[in-house]
């Protein structure tokens, strides 16, 4: 018993001698050992963390649907007579917001025995099985009303929530790469509203996306970070709504008329009032016909600025030439 105790004390004494000097003060050698122990602990912790975070996630496929639908050539003719691809890219499925929901949740347990038209309307109806509130709101929007009439041009669920308009590639709204993440919303809306040929079919001549991106709000969104707390500038949905977007000519639209527009502006600018809202040009560029005061004021200040800058360049050049001549004469 005494021998074991003495042996233990001897080992403890050796460790103390390594870490501490004979006077109880940490020696350089002891500090080095402690540093190496800390470094080793940090290294193994980093390895464990990286191992946990780098593991791939896989979409749920209990019935092995991807054995067939993983074929890029798989397709069918839909209810509108258009060829529709039935290919499901596994990469999309693995990162989808619905990756932990089995295929049968949307396609039923017997998908080959169910009539599936694969139209925009049928996709919206399928989304509405779970997202019922959003679907009901969307049905009353300008997009939903047109969709019910068979207009395939309008935006529906997958057009806004998937960067590829693919139901298997829907990304959670709060993910930075999501097409419905606030910083990306203007670009998502611009896929349709920045398409001149598409807009011409509906008599929309305003360059909606371009004019927004040149505005203060657009510049602030573009130059800002992806941090949600910093994305407090107005984008499309702040003014027009989300699932309940109405035509700008609809009296119920939040941008219809100065009175409604003022209320919309006041959500971010308290007390703005109708006078503030009346200064908004909309998405139409100032011209001699549309807001001529703004158009000519812009031209005047552009000319004035060019004159002042040009005059400054001439004066600076003259001073430089005069200085050079004086130096030459000396």
C-alpha positions as CSV (number, residue, x, y, z in Angstrom):
1,X,0.0,0.0,0.0
2,X,2.8,2.4,1.0
3,X,4.9,1.3,-2.0
4,X,2.0,2.1,-4.4
5,X,1.4,5.5,-2.8
6,X,5.1,6.3,-3.0
7,X,5.1,5.3,-6.7
8,X,2.1,7.5,-7.4
9,X,3.7,10.4,-5.7
10,X,6.9,9.8,-7.7
11,X,4.9,9.9,-11.0
12,X,3.0,13.1,-9.9
13,X,6.3,14.6,-8.9
14,X,7.8,13.9,-12.4
15,X,4.7,15.5,-14.1
16,X,5.0,18.5,-11.9
17,X,8.6,18.8,-12.6
18,X,7.9,18.7,-16.4
19,X,5.1,21.3,-16.2
20,X,6.5,23.4,-13.3
21,X,9.9,24.4,-12.2
22,X,11.4,23.4,-8.9
23,X,10.1,26.7,-7.5
24,X,6.5,26.2,-8.6
25,X,6.7,28.7,-11.6
26,X,5.7,27.5,-15.1
27,X,8.8,26.8,-17.1
28,X,9.2,27.2,-20.8
29,X,9.0,23.4,-21.2
30,X,5.8,23.2,-19.3
31,X,4.2,26.0,-21.4
32,X,5.3,24.2,-24.5
33,X,3.6,21.0,-23.4
34,X,0.4,22.8,-22.5
35,X,0.4,24.6,-25.9
36,X,0.9,21.3,-27.8
37,X,-1.9,19.6,-25.8
38,X,-4.2,22.6,-26.6
39,X,-3.3,22.5,-30.3
40,X,-3.9,18.8,-30.5
41,X,-7.3,19.2,-28.9
42,X,-8.3,22.0,-31.3
43,X,-7.1,19.9,-34.3
44,X,-9.2,16.9,-33.3
45,X,-12.2,19.1,-32.6
46,X,-12.0,20.6,-36.0
47,X,-11.7,17.2,-37.6
48,X,-14.9,16.1,-35.8
49,X,-16.8,19.2,-36.7
50,X,-15.8,19.0,-40.4
51,X,-16.8,15.4,-40.5
52,X,-20.2,16.1,-39.1
53,X,-20.9,19.1,-41.3
54,X,-19.6,17.6,-44.6
55,X,-21.9,14.6,-44.6
56,X,-24.2,14.6,-47.6
57,X,-27.9,14.5,-47.2
58,X,-30.1,12.4,-49.5
59,X,-33.7,12.9,-50.5
60,X,-36.1,10.3,-49.3
61,X,-36.9,7.7,-52.0
62,X,-38.5,4.8,-50.3
63,X,-39.8,3.3,-53.5
64,X,-36.6,3.8,-55.5
65,X,-38.4,6.1,-58.0
66,X,-35.1,7.5,-59.2
67,X,-34.2,4.1,-60.8
68,X,-36.4,5.2,-63.7
69,X,-36.8,9.0,-63.1
70,X,-33.1,9.4,-62.8
71,X,-33.0,8.9,-66.6
72,X,-32.6,12.4,-68.3
73,X,-34.5,11.0,-71.4
74,X,-37.7,10.1,-69.6
75,X,-40.7,12.3,-70.6
76,X,-44.4,12.3,-71.5
77,X,-47.0,14.5,-73.3
78,X,-49.0,16.6,-70.8
79,X,-52.6,17.8,-70.9
80,X,-51.6,20.9,-72.9
81,X,-50.0,18.7,-75.6
82,X,-46.5,19.7,-74.6
83,X,-43.6,17.4,-74.0
84,X,-42.7,17.4,-70.3
85,X,-39.6,15.9,-68.9
86,X,-40.1,13.3,-66.1
87,X,-36.4,13.4,-65.2
88,X,-35.7,14.2,-61.5
89,X,-32.2,15.4,-60.9
90,X,-31.0,13.7,-57.7
91,X,-28.8,16.7,-56.8
92,X,-31.9,18.9,-56.7
93,X,-33.9,16.4,-54.7
94,X,-31.1,16.1,-52.1
95,X,-31.1,19.8,-51.4
96,X,-34.8,20.5,-51.8
97,X,-36.9,21.8,-48.9
98,X,-39.0,18.6,-49.3
99,X,-36.1,16.2,-49.3
100,X,-37.4,14.4,-46.2
101,X,-40.8,13.9,-47.7
102,X,-41.2,10.7,-49.8
103,X,-42.3,11.0,-53.5
104,X,-45.7,9.3,-52.7
105,X,-46.7,12.3,-50.5
106,X,-47.2,14.3,-53.7
107,X,-47.6,11.6,-56.3
108,X,-49.8,9.1,-54.3
109,X,-48.8,5.5,-53.5
110,X,-49.8,4.5,-57.0
111,X,-48.6,7.3,-59.2
112,X,-48.9,5.4,-62.5
113,X,-52.6,4.7,-61.9
114,X,-53.5,8.4,-61.3
115,X,-54.2,10.9,-64.0
116,X,-51.5,13.5,-63.8
117,X,-51.9,16.4,-66.3
118,X,-48.6,18.0,-65.3
119,X,-49.8,21.6,-66.0
120,X,-49.0,24.7,-64.0
121,X,-52.5,24.6,-62.5
122,X,-52.2,21.0,-61.4
123,X,-48.9,21.8,-59.8
124,X,-50.4,24.7,-57.9
125,X,-53.3,22.5,-56.7
126,X,-50.8,19.9,-55.6
127,X,-48.8,22.4,-53.5
128,X,-52.1,23.6,-52.1
129,X,-52.7,20.2,-50.5
130,X,-50.2,21.1,-47.8
131,X,-49.9,24.9,-48.3
132,X,-53.6,25.5,-48.3
133,X,-53.6,29.1,-47.0
134,X,-51.0,30.2,-49.5
135,X,-52.9,28.5,-52.3
136,X,-56.2,30.1,-51.4
137,X,-54.6,33.5,-51.3
138,X,-52.8,32.9,-54.6
139,X,-56.1,31.9,-56.3
140,X,-57.4,35.4,-55.8
141,X,-54.3,37.2,-57.0
142,X,-53.8,38.4,-60.6
143,X,-51.5,35.4,-61.2
144,X,-54.0,32.9,-59.8
145,X,-57.0,34.3,-61.6
146,X,-55.1,34.1,-64.9
147,X,-53.9,30.6,-64.1
148,X,-57.5,29.4,-63.5
149,X,-58.3,30.7,-67.0
150,X,-55.6,28.5,-68.5
151,X,-52.9,31.2,-69.0
152,X,-49.6,29.3,-68.6
153,X,-47.6,32.6,-68.8
154,X,-48.3,33.6,-65.2
155,X,-46.2,32.8,-62.2
156,X,-47.2,30.0,-60.0
157,X,-45.6,28.3,-57.0
158,X,-42.6,26.7,-58.6
159,X,-41.8,29.8,-60.7
160,X,-41.1,31.8,-57.6
161,X,-39.8,29.1,-55.2
162,X,-37.5,27.3,-57.6
163,X,-34.7,28.9,-59.6
164,X,-35.4,26.3,-62.3
165,X,-39.2,26.3,-62.1
166,X,-38.9,22.7,-61.0
167,X,-41.1,21.3,-58.2
168,X,-38.2,19.0,-57.1
169,X,-35.9,22.1,-56.7
170,X,-37.9,24.1,-54.2
171,X,-35.6,25.7,-51.7
172,X,-36.5,27.0,-48.2
173,X,-37.2,30.8,-48.3
174,X,-34.6,31.6,-45.6
175,X,-31.7,30.0,-47.5
176,X,-29.4,32.5,-49.2
177,X,-29.6,30.7,-52.5
178,X,-33.4,30.5,-52.5
179,X,-35.1,32.4,-55.4
180,X,-37.6,33.7,-52.9
181,X,-35.0,35.0,-50.4
182,X,-35.4,38.7,-50.1
183,X,-32.1,39.7,-51.8
184,X,-33.0,37.5,-54.8
185,X,-36.7,38.4,-55.1
186,X,-36.3,41.2,-57.7
187,X,-34.2,38.9,-59.9
188,X,-36.9,36.2,-59.6
189,X,-39.7,38.6,-60.6
190,X,-37.5,40.0,-63.3
191,X,-37.5,36.6,-65.1
192,X,-41.0,37.5,-66.3
193,X,-41.2,41.2,-65.8
194,X,-37.8,41.8,-67.4
195,X,-38.8,39.8,-70.4
196,X,-39.7,42.4,-73.0
197,X,-41.4,40.0,-75.4
198,X,-43.6,38.5,-72.7
199,X,-44.5,42.0,-71.3
200,X,-45.4,43.3,-74.7
201,X,-48.1,40.6,-75.0
202,X,-49.8,42.2,-72.0
203,X,-49.2,45.9,-73.0
204,X,-46.7,46.4,-70.2
205,X,-44.1,48.8,-71.7
206,X,-42.4,49.8,-68.5
207,X,-39.0,48.3,-67.8
208,X,-40.0,47.1,-64.4
209,X,-36.8,45.2,-63.4
210,X,-34.3,47.8,-64.9
211,X,-36.0,50.8,-63.3
212,X,-36.2,49.1,-59.9
213,X,-32.5,48.1,-60.0
214,X,-31.6,51.8,-60.8
215,X,-33.7,53.1,-57.9
216,X,-32.4,53.7,-54.4
217,X,-34.2,50.5,-53.1
218,X,-32.7,48.4,-55.9
219,X,-29.2,49.7,-55.4
220,X,-29.4,49.2,-51.7
221,X,-30.6,45.6,-52.1
222,X,-27.9,44.8,-54.7
223,X,-25.0,46.3,-52.6
224,X,-26.2,45.0,-49.3
225,X,-25.2,41.7,-47.7
226,X,-27.2,38.5,-47.5
227,X,-27.8,38.9,-43.8
228,X,-31.6,39.1,-43.3
229,X,-31.3,41.7,-40.6
230,X,-29.7,44.0,-43.2
231,X,-32.3,43.4,-45.9
232,X,-34.7,46.1,-44.7
233,X,-35.0,47.9,-48.0
234,X,-38.2,47.6,-50.1
235,X,-38.3,45.0,-52.9
236,X,-41.1,43.9,-55.1
237,X,-43.1,42.0,-52.5
238,X,-43.0,44.9,-50.0
239,X,-45.0,47.0,-52.4
240,X,-47.0,44.5,-54.4
241,X,-47.6,41.7,-51.9
242,X,-46.5,38.1,-52.0
243,X,-49.1,35.4,-52.8
244,X,-51.9,38.0,-53.0
245,X,-50.4,40.2,-55.8
246,X,-53.0,42.2,-57.6
247,X,-53.0,44.1,-60.9
248,X,-51.8,47.7,-60.5
249,X,-55.1,48.8,-62.0
250,X,-57.1,46.9,-59.3
251,X,-58.5,49.4,-56.8
252,X,-57.5,47.0,-54.0
253,X,-53.9,46.9,-55.0
254,X,-51.5,48.5,-52.5
255,X,-50.0,50.6,-55.3
256,X,-53.2,51.7,-57.0
257,X,-53.7,55.4,-56.6
258,X,-51.9,57.9,-54.5
259,X,-54.0,57.0,-51.4
260,X,-53.1,53.3,-51.4
261,X,-49.5,54.0,-52.4
262,X,-49.1,56.4,-49.5
263,X,-50.3,53.7,-47.1
264,X,-47.8,51.3,-48.6
265,X,-44.9,53.8,-48.4
266,X,-45.8,54.5,-44.7
267,X,-45.0,50.9,-43.8
268,X,-41.4,51.8,-44.1
269,X,-41.6,55.6,-44.0
270,X,-44.0,56.6,-41.2
271,X,-45.9,59.7,-41.8
272,X,-44.9,59.9,-45.5
273,X,-48.3,60.9,-46.7
274,X,-49.8,61.4,-50.1
275,X,-47.4,64.2,-51.1
276,X,-44.4,61.9,-50.5
277,X,-46.1,59.1,-52.5
278,X,-47.1,61.5,-55.4
279,X,-43.3,62.0,-56.1
280,X,-43.0,58.3,-57.1
281,X,-42.5,57.9,-60.8
282,X,-43.5,54.2,-60.9
283,X,-41.6,51.9,-63.2
284,X,-41.8,54.3,-66.1
285,X,-38.8,56.4,-67.0
286,X,-39.2,60.2,-66.8
287,X,-39.9,61.7,-70.3
288,X,-41.3,64.8,-71.9
289,X,-44.7,63.1,-71.7
290,X,-44.3,61.3,-68.3
291,X,-43.2,63.6,-65.5
292,X,-41.7,66.3,-67.8
293,X,-40.6,68.4,-64.7
294,X,-38.4,65.6,-63.5
295,X,-37.2,64.9,-67.0
296,X,-36.0,68.4,-67.8
297,X,-34.7,69.0,-64.3
298,X,-32.5,65.9,-64.7
299,X,-31.3,67.2,-68.1
300,X,-30.5,70.6,-66.6
301,X,-28.5,69.3,-63.7
302,X,-26.7,66.8,-66.0
303,X,-25.7,69.7,-68.2
304,X,-24.7,71.9,-65.3
305,X,-22.6,69.2,-63.7
306,X,-20.9,68.5,-67.1
307,X,-20.2,72.3,-67.5
308,X,-18.7,72.6,-64.0
309,X,-16.5,69.6,-64.3
310,X,-15.4,70.6,-67.8
311,X,-14.6,74.2,-66.6
312,X,-12.6,72.7,-63.7
313,X,-10.6,70.6,-66.1
314,X,-9.9,73.6,-68.3
315,X,-8.8,75.8,-65.3
316,X,-6.6,73.0,-64.0
317,X,-5.0,72.4,-67.4
318,X,-4.4,76.2,-67.8
319,X,-2.7,76.4,-64.5
320,X,-0.6,73.4,-65.3
321,X,0.5,75.0,-68.7
322,X,1.3,78.3,-67.0
323,X,3.4,76.6,-64.3
324,X,5.2,74.6,-67.0
325,X,6.0,77.8,-69.0
326,X,7.3,79.6,-66.0
327,X,9.6,76.7,-65.1
328,X,10.8,76.6,-68.7
329,X,11.6,80.3,-68.7
330,X,13.6,80.0,-65.5
